[in-house]
Amino acid sequence: MKSKLAMAIYILFAIASFLFGVKMFQMGDNLRGILFMVAVACWGMCIYNNSTMNRREKQRVAPVTQSKKNNKKKSKSKSR
């Protein structure tokens, strides 16, 4: 749940930063526009890191449950 909420917040702030950056460029304030685009890159890295962490957790959990099932099957066949 926490990662989904964090991902939604990251995406929301990335979109808002991008729109503010575009608006600043249109107004002629290039320095603020650049700063908002840097913020978009930072939010993008947060999104990337969050999705990578979620993927690693899923990969870490899956083999553990699979090995438990295999161990149960082996122990049942040994006892017969």
C-alpha positions in Angstrom: 0.0 0.0 0.0 2.8 2.4 0.9 4.6 1.9 -2.4 1.4 2.6 -4.4 0.8 5.8 -2.5 4.4 6.9 -2.8 4.3 6.1 -6.6 1.1 8.2 -7.0 2.7 11.1 -5.1 5.9 10.9 -7.2 3.9 10.9 -10.4 1.7 13.7 -9.3 4.7 15.9 -8.4 6.6 15.0 -11.6 3.6 16.1 -13.7 3.2 19.3 -11.7 6.9 20.1 -11.9 6.9 19.6 -15.6 3.9 21.8 -16.1 5.4 24.6 -13.9 8.7 24.2 -15.8 7.0 24.6 -19.2 5.0 27.6 -17.8 8.3 29.2 -16.6 9.9 28.8 -20.0 6.8 30.4 -21.7 7.0 33.4 -19.2 10.7 33.8 -20.1 12.1 32.8 -16.8 14.6 30.2 -18.0 16.4 29.7 -14.7 13.3 28.6 -12.9 12.2 26.5 -15.9 15.5 24.7 -15.8 15.2 24.1 -12.0 11.7 22.7 -12.5 13.0 20.4 -15.2 15.7 19.2 -12.8 13.0 18.5 -10.3 11.2 16.4 -12.9 14.4 14.4 -13.4 14.6 13.9 -9.6 11.0 12.8 -9.4 11.7 10.4 -12.3 14.5 8.8 -10.4 12.2 8.4 -7.4 9.7 6.7 -9.6 12.4 4.4 -11.1 13.8 3.5 -7.7 10.4 2.8 -6.3 9.5 0.5 -9.2 12.9 -1.3 -9.0 12.5 -1.9 -5.3 9.0 -3.3 -5.8 10.3 -5.6 -8.5 13.2 -6.8 -6.4 10.9 -7.6 -3.4 8.6 -9.6 -5.7 11.5 -11.6 -7.0 12.9 -12.2 -3.5 9.5 -13.4 -2.1 8.7 -15.7 -5.1 11.6 -18.2 -4.8 11.1 -18.5 -1.0 7.5 -19.6 -1.4 8.5 -21.9 -4.3 11.2 -23.6 -2.2 8.9 -24.1 0.7 6.4 -25.9 -1.6 9.2 -28.1 -3.0 10.4 -29.0 0.4 6.9 -30.0 1.5 6.6 -32.2 -1.6 9.9 -33.8 -1.0 9.1 -34.6 2.7 5.8 -36.2 1.7 7.4 -38.4 -0.9 10.2 -39.4 1.6 7.7 -40.5 4.2 5.9 -42.8 1.9 
